Amino acid sequence: MLYQAYQAYVEAMMPIRAIAETAARLMDQPWFGIRPAGTQRNFAAACAMLARTRLTHHRPSFGIDEVIAGGDAVAVREDIVQATPFCSLIHFAKVLPGGDFPVAQPRVLLVAPMSGHFATLLRQTIRTMLPDHDIYVTDWRNARDVPLSDGRFGFDDFIDHIIEFLEVLGPGTHVLGVCQPAVAVLAAVALMAAEGNPAQPPSMTLMAGPIDTRLNPTKVNQLATERPIEWFEANLISLVPFCHAGAFRRVYPGFVQLAAFMSMNLERHLDAFGRHYDDLVKGDDARLNGHRAFYDEYFAVMDLPAEFYLETVAKVFQRQELARGTLVSRGRAVDPRVIRHTALLTVEGESDDICAIGQTLAAQELCSGLHPSKKRHHLQTGVGHYGVFSGRRWTTEIYPRVRDLIWSNS
């Protein structure tokens, strides 16, 4: 009933938000040549916040139309090169007026999280890497848009997708997993190494991922372990309402995940919206645009297939199966020690309150078969979780290390 109650609320609020948007626009206009001030601006600001502070359930645009590569402005085109019911593999192809970009660059599969937000959360990651690399990204679909007839999607299916996409892209493709996919990426590479798969990547970068959540457990880790998996299934899993393409599919709703994320830093978000209200009253466009850009992305949420969510909680956060050496996928034991040829870079943020220091570093010890010269680790000072893959320090301090690993193993 949780999802049905949410859907009813969304539908009830639609006309109210429409009225608020119209009122904000009218109240923000000069009356009889007099610019709005005082009560009028305060009312307009309140209406604008009511109209815009809402969740969306469709992927925003990546908005990457052009990059500077080789000293020139180069157009970027999004091509879908492989698609399944749950994911599209997008190629950010660089295109010159006369045809495709002529310079051969390292090919990289960027594995986006399936954790309640869309792949567009990695927009700056992609934009930063594009000038020097040939970038492909996993664009996971909102589970509420996937019909029941397309079947289930669990943790093993996530691993299968990574292997399939690496095989589609072919030998020499590097892989980079951001946040939650780090476990699945390491598992996929280990399985490919064990089978001698020619498409196993020359390098693997794991950024702020929960490889071993026993180390320095965060509030997220504690919440995942303080109740049995049956509680999560009984209380957090809902059926998609009949008005969506994925009607009656069991999902972990994106709005529940967002509420959990926001509750971790509720005071910070409330302060941000308080400042936003003040900026609306003052008409500070620069600050308004920054706030809107962040929260438009943050409030774009996607539902997760119930199987994937529950299996991730159980395997990664409750039982730490990869770290303990007990993870099995499709009947195959996952053993990172067999990785011999894939160079490894792990990246962590000093102030990460979602994936703490040491949790991603644990991959270094698990990959004991790798020669020390093929292992690197970077702890970035002054950043939290999102600062690992976006922001100034990602661009100036973390990315050069990622680029060096990829190019030195190409």
C-alpha positions as CSV (number, residue, x, y, z in Angstrom):
1,M,0.0,0.0,0.0
2,L,3.0,2.3,0.4
3,Y,3.4,3.0,-3.3
4,Q,-0.3,3.3,-3.8
5,A,-0.4,6.0,-1.1
6,Y,2.5,7.8,-2.6
7,Q,0.9,7.7,-6.1
8,A,-2.4,9.1,-4.7
9,Y,-0.4,11.9,-3.0
10,V,1.4,12.7,-6.3
11,E,-1.8,12.9,-8.3
12,A,-3.5,15.0,-5.6
13,M,-0.7,17.5,-5.6
14,M,-0.5,18.0,-9.3
15,P,-3.2,20.7,-9.6
16,I,-1.9,22.3,-6.4
17,R,1.6,22.6,-7.8
18,A,0.2,23.9,-11.1
19,I,-1.6,26.6,-9.3
20,A,1.5,27.4,-7.2
21,E,3.6,27.7,-10.3
22,T,1.2,30.1,-12.0
23,A,0.9,32.2,-8.8
24,A,4.7,32.4,-8.4
25,R,5.0,33.6,-12.0
26,L,2.3,36.2,-11.6
27,M,3.4,37.5,-8.2
28,D,7.0,37.8,-9.5
29,Q,5.9,40.3,-12.2
30,P,5.8,44.1,-11.8
31,W,2.3,45.4,-10.9
32,F,1.4,48.8,-12.5
33,G,5.1,49.2,-13.3
34,I,6.2,48.6,-9.6
35,R,8.6,45.8,-9.1
36,P,7.4,43.2,-6.5
37,A,8.7,43.7,-3.0
38,G,8.0,42.7,0.6
39,T,5.0,40.4,1.1
40,Q,4.6,39.9,-2.7
41,R,8.1,38.5,-3.1
42,N,7.8,36.3,0.0
43,F,4.5,34.8,-1.3
44,A,6.0,34.3,-4.8
45,A,9.0,32.6,-3.2
46,A,6.8,30.3,-1.2
47,C,4.8,29.4,-4.3
48,A,7.9,28.7,-6.4
49,M,9.3,26.3,-3.7
50,L,6.0,24.5,-3.6
51,A,5.9,24.2,-7.3
52,R,9.4,22.9,-7.8
53,T,10.1,20.8,-4.7
54,R,8.9,17.5,-6.1
55,L,10.2,14.2,-7.2
56,T,10.5,13.1,-10.8
57,H,10.8,9.6,-12.1
58,H,12.3,10.0,-15.5
59,R,16.0,10.2,-16.3
60,P,17.2,13.8,-16.8
61,S,19.3,14.6,-19.8
62,F,23.0,14.1,-19.6
63,G,23.3,17.4,-21.4
64,I,26.8,16.7,-22.7
65,D,26.7,18.0,-26.3
66,E,30.3,19.2,-26.7
67,V,33.7,18.7,-25.1
68,I,37.2,20.1,-25.8
69,A,39.3,17.3,-27.1
70,G,42.7,17.7,-28.8
71,G,42.4,21.4,-28.3
72,D,39.2,21.6,-30.4
73,A,35.5,21.7,-29.6
74,V,34.1,18.3,-30.5
75,A,30.4,17.4,-30.7
76,V,29.1,14.5,-28.6
77,R,26.4,12.1,-29.7
78,E,24.7,9.5,-27.4
79,D,24.4,6.1,-29.1
80,I,22.8,3.0,-27.6
81,V,25.1,0.2,-28.6
82,Q,23.4,-2.6,-26.6
83,A,20.2,-2.8,-24.7
84,T,18.4,-5.1,-22.3
85,P,15.0,-4.6,-20.6
86,F,16.8,-3.2,-17.6
87,C,19.7,-1.3,-19.1
88,S,21.0,0.5,-22.1
89,L,24.7,0.8,-22.9
90,I,25.3,4.3,-24.0
91,H,28.3,5.4,-26.1
92,F,29.2,9.1,-25.8
93,A,30.6,9.3,-29.3
94,K,32.8,12.2,-30.2
95,V,32.0,13.5,-33.7
96,L,33.7,15.9,-36.0
97,P,32.0,17.6,-39.0
98,G,33.7,15.1,-41.3
99,G,32.9,12.0,-39.3
100,D,33.8,10.2,-36.1
101,F,36.7,11.4,-33.9
102,P,39.8,10.1,-35.6
103,V,42.1,9.7,-32.5
104,A,42.2,6.3,-30.9
105,Q,41.6,6.7,-27.1
106,P,41.3,4.1,-24.3
107,R,37.8,2.6,-24.2
108,V,36.2,2.7,-20.8
109,L,33.0,1.1,-19.4
110,L,31.7,3.3,-16.7
111,V,29.3,1.3,-14.4
112,A,26.8,3.6,-12.8
113,P,25.1,2.8,-9.5
114,M,21.6,1.2,-9.4
115,S,20.9,2.8,-6.0
116,G,17.9,5.1,-6.4
117,H,19.3,7.7,-8.8
118,F,19.8,7.7,-12.5
119,A,23.2,7.4,-14.3
120,T,23.0,11.1,-14.9
121,L,24.4,11.5,-11.4
122,L,27.7,10.7,-13.0
123,R,27.4,13.6,-15.5
124,Q,30.5,15.4,-14.3
125,T,32.5,12.1,-14.1
126,I,31.6,11.5,-17.8
127,R,32.3,15.1,-18.9
128,T,35.7,15.1,-17.2
129,M,36.8,11.8,-18.7
130,L,35.5,12.3,-22.2
131,P,38.3,14.4,-23.7
132,D,40.8,11.6,-23.0
133,H,38.7,8.5,-23.3
134,D,36.1,6.7,-25.3
135,I,33.3,6.5,-22.8
136,Y,30.4,3.9,-22.5
137,V,28.0,4.1,-19.6
138,T,25.4,1.7,-18.1
139,D,22.1,3.6,-18.2
140,W,19.9,1.6,-15.8
141,R,16.1,1.8,-16.4
142,N,13.6,2.7,-13.7
143,A,12.1,-0.6,-12.7
144,R,8.6,0.8,-12.6
145,D,8.9,1.2,-16.4
146,V,9.9,-2.4,-17.0
147,P,6.9,-4.8,-17.7
148,L,6.5,-7.9,-15.5
149,S,6.9,-10.0,-18.7
150,D,10.6,-9.0,-18.9
151,G,11.3,-11.1,-15.8
152,R,13.3,-10.6,-12.6
153,F,16.5,-8.7,-12.1
154,G,18.8,-9.8,-9.2
155,F,22.4,-9.3,-8.1
156,D,23.6,-12.0,-10.5
157,D,21.9,-10.2,-13.4
158,F,23.9,-7.1,-12.5
159,I,27.1,-9.0,-12.7
160,D,26.0,-10.6,-16.0
161,H,25.3,-7.2,-17.5
162,I,28.9,-6.0,-16.7
163,I,30.4,-9.1,-18.3
164,E,28.1,-8.9,-21.3
165,F,28.9,-5.3,-21.9
166,L,32.6,-5.9,-21.6
167,E,32.3,-8.7,-24.2
168,V,30.3,-6.4,-26.5
169,L,32.9,-3.7,-26.3
170,G,35.7,-6.2,-26.7
171,P,39.3,-6.8,-25.4
172,G,41.1,-3.8,-24.2
173,T,38.1,-2.2,-22.5
174,H,38.8,-0.7,-19.1
175,V,36.1,-0.7,-16.4
176,L,35.3,1.8,-13.7
177,G,32.7,1.2,-11.0
178,V,31.4,4.1,-8.9
179,C,29.9,3.4,-5.5
180,Q,27.5,0.5,-5.2
181,P,28.6,-1.4,-8.4
182,A,32.1,-1.8,-7.1
183,V,31.3,-5.2,-5.6
184,A,29.7,-6.4,-8.8
185,V,32.5,-5.0,-11.0
186,L,35.1,-6.8,-8.9
187,A,33.0,-10.0,-9.0
188,A,32.6,-9.8,-12.8
189,V,36.3,-9.3,-13.4
190,A,37.2,-12.2,-11.1
191,L,34.8,-14.5,-12.9
192,M,36.2,-13.4,-16.3
193,A,39.7,-14.0,-15.1
194,A,38.8,-17.5,-13.8
195,E,37.4,-18.4,-17.2
196,G,40.2,-16.9,-19.2
197,N,37.7,-14.5,-20.9
198,P,39.6,-12.5,-23.6
199,A,37.5,-9.5,-22.7
200,Q,38.7,-9.2,-19.2
201,P,39.7,-5.5,-18.7
202,P,43.3,-4.3,-18.6
203,S,42.4,-2.0,-15.7
204,M,39.7,-1.7,-13.0
205,T,39.0,1.4,-11.0
206,L,36.7,1.1,-7.9
207,M,35.6,4.3,-6.4
208,A,33.9,4.7,-3.0
209,G,32.4,1.2,-3.1
210,P,31.3,-1.2,-0.3
211,I,33.8,-4.0,-0.8
212,D,33.9,-4.8,2.9
213,T,31.4,-3.1,5.1
214,R,32.7,-4.6,8.3
215,L,35.4,-1.9,8.2
216,N,34.5,1.4,9.8
217,P,30.8,0.8,9.5
218,T,28.7,3.9,8.6
219,K,25.1,4.7,9.5
220,V,24.1,3.1,6.2
221,N,25.9,-0.1,7.1
222,Q,24.4,-0.1,10.6
223,L,20.8,0.4,9.3
224,A,21.4,-2.6,6.9
225,T,22.5,-4.9,9.7
226,E,20.2,-4.0,12.6
227,R,17.2,-5.9,11.2
228,P,16.8,-9.2,9.4
229,I,16.3,-9.3,5.6
230,E,12.7,-10.4,6.2
231,W,12.0,-7.0,7.8
232,F,13.3,-5.2,4.7
233,E,11.1,-7.3,2.4
234,A,8.0,-6.8,4.6
235,N,8.4,-3.1,5.1
236,L,10.3,-1.6,2.2
237,I,9.1,-3.5,-0.9
238,S,6.0,-2.4,-2.8
239,L,4.1,-3.2,-5.9
240,V,4.2,-0.7,-8.8
241,P,0.7,0.9,-9.2
242,F,-1.3,-0.2,-12.3
243,C,-0.8,3.2,-14.0
244,H,2.8,2.4,-14.9
245,A,4.3,0.1,-17.5
246,G,5.8,-2.1,-14.8
247,A,2.5,-2.5,-13.0
248,F,2.6,-5.0,-10.2
249,R,6.4,-5.5,-10.3
250,R,7.9,-5.7,-6.8
251,V,10.3,-2.8,-6.3
252,Y,12.2,-0.9,-3.7
253,P,10.8,2.6,-4.4
254,G,13.2,5.4,-5.2
255,F,11.2,7.8,-3.0
256,V,11.9,5.5,0.0
257,Q,15.7,5.5,-0.8
258,L,15.7,9.3,-1.2
259,A,14.0,9.7,2.2
260,A,16.6,7.5,3.8
261,F,19.5,9.5,2.2
262,M,17.9,12.8,3.2
263,S,17.3,11.7,6.8
264,M,21.1,11.1,7.2
265,N,21.7,14.8,6.6
266,L,18.3,16.3,7.3
267,E,19.6,19.5,8.9
268,R,21.9,20.2,5.9
269,H,19.0,19.8,3.4
270,L,16.7,22.0,5.5
271,D,19.4,24.7,5.7
272,A,19.8,24.5,1.9
273,F,16.1,25.0,1.3
274,G,16.1,27.9,3.8
275,R,18.8,29.6,1.9
276,H,17.0,28.8,-1.3
277,Y,13.9,30.6,-0.1
278,D,16.0,33.7,0.9
279,D,17.6,33.6,-2.6
280,L,14.2,33.5,-4.2
281,V,13.1,36.6,-2.3
282,K,16.4,38.4,-3.2
283,G,16.4,37.2,-6.8
284,D,20.0,35.8,-6.6
285,D,20.0,34.0,-9.9
286,A,23.5,32.5,-9.6
287,R,22.7,30.7,-6.3
288,L,19.2,29.8,-7.4
289,N,20.6,28.0,-10.5
290,G,23.1,26.1,-8.5
291,H,20.5,24.9,-6.0
292,R,18.0,24.0,-8.7
293,A,20.6,22.0,-10.7
294,F,21.6,20.0,-7.7
295,Y,18.1,19.2,-6.4
296,D,16.6,18.6,-9.9
297,E,19.1,15.8,-10.2
298,Y,18.9,14.6,-6.5
299,F,15.0,14.5,-6.7
300,A,15.1,12.4,-9.9
301,V,14.6,8.9,-8.5
302,M,14.3,5.4,-9.9
303,D,12.8,2.3,-8.4
304,L,15.0,-0.8,-7.9
305,P,13.9,-4.3,-8.7
306,A,13.0,-5.9,-5.3
307,E,15.3,-9.0,-6.0
308,F,18.3,-6.8,-6.7
309,Y,17.7,-4.6,-3.6
310,L,17.2,-7.4,-1.2
311,E,20.0,-9.5,-2.5
312,T,22.4,-6.5,-2.4
313,V,21.4,-5.8,1.2
314,A,21.9,-9.4,2.2
315,K,25.1,-10.3,0.2
316,V,27.0,-7.0,0.4
317,F,25.9,-5.3,3.7
318,Q,24.7,-8.1,5.9
319,R,26.9,-11.1,5.0
320,Q,29.8,-9.3,3.2
321,E,30.1,-12.4,1.0
322,L,32.8,-11.0,-1.4
323,A,35.0,-10.0,1.4
324,R,34.5,-13.3,3.3
325,G,35.2,-15.4,0.2
326,T,31.7,-16.9,0.1
327,L,30.1,-15.1,-2.9
328,V,28.8,-17.4,-5.6
329,S,27.2,-16.3,-8.9
330,R,25.4,-18.7,-11.1
331,G,27.0,-21.6,-9.3
332,R,30.5,-20.1,-9.8
333,A,32.7,-19.2,-6.8
334,V,33.9,-15.6,-7.0
335,D,37.6,-15.4,-6.1
336,P,39.4,-12.1,-6.7
337,R,42.8,-13.9,-6.1
338,V,42.6,-15.3,-9.6
339,I,42.9,-11.8,-11.2
340,R,46.4,-11.5,-12.7
341,H,46.3,-9.1,-15.6
342,T,43.8,-6.4,-14.6
343,A,45.5,-3.4,-12.9
344,L,43.6,-2.1,-9.8
345,L,43.0,1.4,-8.5
346,T,40.8,2.0,-5.4
347,V,39.7,5.5,-4.5
348,E,38.2,6.7,-1.2
349,G,37.0,10.0,0.3
350,E,38.3,11.1,3.6
351,S,34.9,12.3,4.8
352,D,32.7,9.7,3.1
353,D,29.7,9.0,5.4
354,I,28.2,6.4,3.1
355,C,31.3,4.2,2.2
356,A,33.9,4.8,4.9
357,I,37.7,4.7,4.7
358,G,38.9,1.1,4.3
359,Q,35.8,-0.4,2.7
360,T,37.0,0.1,-0.9
361,L,40.7,-0.4,0.0
362,A,39.8,-3.9,1.0
363,A,39.8,-4.9,-2.7
364,Q,43.6,-4.5,-2.6
365,E,44.0,-7.4,-0.2
366,L,41.3,-9.5,-1.9
367,C,43.2,-9.2,-5.2
368,S,46.3,-10.9,-3.7
369,G,47.3,-12.5,-7.0
370,L,48.0,-9.1,-8.6
371,H,51.7,-8.0,-8.6
372,P,52.2,-4.9,-6.4
373,S,53.1,-2.9,-9.4
374,K,49.5,-3.3,-10.7
375,K,47.9,-2.0,-7.5
376,R,47.3,1.6,-6.6
377,H,45.2,3.3,-3.9
378,H,44.2,6.9,-3.4
379,L,42.6,8.5,-0.3
380,Q,41.3,12.0,-1.2
381,T,41.3,14.5,1.6
382,G,38.5,17.0,2.0
383,V,35.8,15.1,0.1
384,G,32.7,13.2,1.0
385,H,31.0,10.4,-1.0
386,Y,29.9,12.5,-4.0
387,G,33.2,14.4,-4.0
388,V,34.9,11.2,-5.1
389,F,33.4,11.4,-8.5
390,S,32.2,15.0,-8.9
391,G,33.4,18.5,-8.0
392,R,36.7,20.3,-8.1
393,R,38.8,17.7,-6.3
394,W,37.5,14.9,-8.5
395,T,38.6,16.9,-11.6
396,T,42.0,18.2,-10.3
397,E,43.2,15.5,-8.0
398,I,41.4,12.2,-8.4
399,Y,40.8,12.1,-12.2
400,P,44.5,12.5,-13.1
401,R,45.2,9.3,-11.1
402,V,42.4,7.5,-12.9
403,R,43.6,8.7,-16.3
404,D,47.2,7.6,-15.5
405,L,46.1,4.1,-14.5
406,I,44.0,3.7,-17.7
407,W,46.6,5.1,-20.1
408,S,49.5,3.3,-18.5
409,N,47.7,0.0,-19.0
410,S,46.4,0.6,-22.6
